[in-house]
Each structure stands twice: as structure tokens, then as C-alpha cells.
Amino acid sequence: MVPMNAEPQLHTLIATLHKAYQMYLKDRLKTIGINPGWAPFLLHLATMEGVSQENMARSAGLDPGTAARALFRMEQEGLIIRKADTADRRVMRVSLTRKGRELLPPLQAIETQWEATLVQALTAKEQPATLRALEKITAVLSGDESAAQETSATATDNEPEDPGSTPIGGTQTTDEFPMDDFFN
């Protein structure tokens, strides 16, 4: 049992942020008629038109079956079009429809407001440092140790790293935890 006065665990804080984000999205996306589970796909398609369905699933951290069901519903709602790739008919290419593109500005505004909410408690110096730390965690979880090291190497903080320090909310570990294994 964790003592009542213990420091919060990093994973608990991340879970709390995720839950708050899901509640925020659900409330706001309801007003524009978007299922919260569709937001990552729409945002991905805003920059990667014609991407494969498999690639979208991977980038969203979902198994292909779950992504296929979400994309099927989005297609039924007229937000996307899925077409077989001309070179490999087994590959489905996903594109936004006009209706899907019209949802991007309000969706992007909702995302921008969430970002502003997240950083309002941070100082100007804390904002880039927090982003770098989260990028490093994400890189390690996805198995990209080189990206994690690059993120550390590009740090602009003048504070020296304490090699004997313990990470927030836990003990140091060198075990790898590939994110792909977690989501599949």
C-alpha cells in the first residue's frame, strides 16, 4: 500500500492527464459531431492524405482491427474514403472527404485550446523542458533509444543531470518496454 503522503507516481499523473483529455475531448467534440476516437485519425489525415490504413493504425497505437472498425464508421458518416492501392490491392488508402476536411478547423481549435490549458501552469522555461522529457519517454517506450538520446543531447537546460537521481515516482530501471508490445 502506498503511504498517503507519498509523491504521486509518474504513471498515475499521466493516467490522470489522459483521463482529463478524454473528458475534455468528449465534451467538446460532441458539439461538432465527432466521436472522440476519430480525432486522432482526422488529425493524422490532415497531414498525411492517402496514408495506408495499416500505417494509421500503427501511428494511433491501435491494432489493425480496431482501427478498421473506427475507419469503417467514419466512412459511413462520410468523413473519409477508403480505396484500394493501385499497386497492391490489399492495401487500403485513406483520404478525407470534403465533410471530413470541414471538421478540421474546429477540431484543431479544440486541440489548440487543450495545449494552452496544459501549459498555463508552466513557466516559459518549464514548457520546452517538459516537452523534451515527454518526447524522451515516448521515444524509449516506442523502442527508439537513439531518439531518446538525441532528445537528451539537444537539451538546453543549464542544469547538470544527476546520474544518481531517481526518476519521478519510482526507481531507476534499464528494462526496455516497447510500446508496440503494449498496444498489441
Beta strands, then each sheet from edge to edge (+ up, - down):
strand 1: 51-52
strand 2: 80-84
strand 3: 92-96
sheet 1: 1+ 3- 2+
end
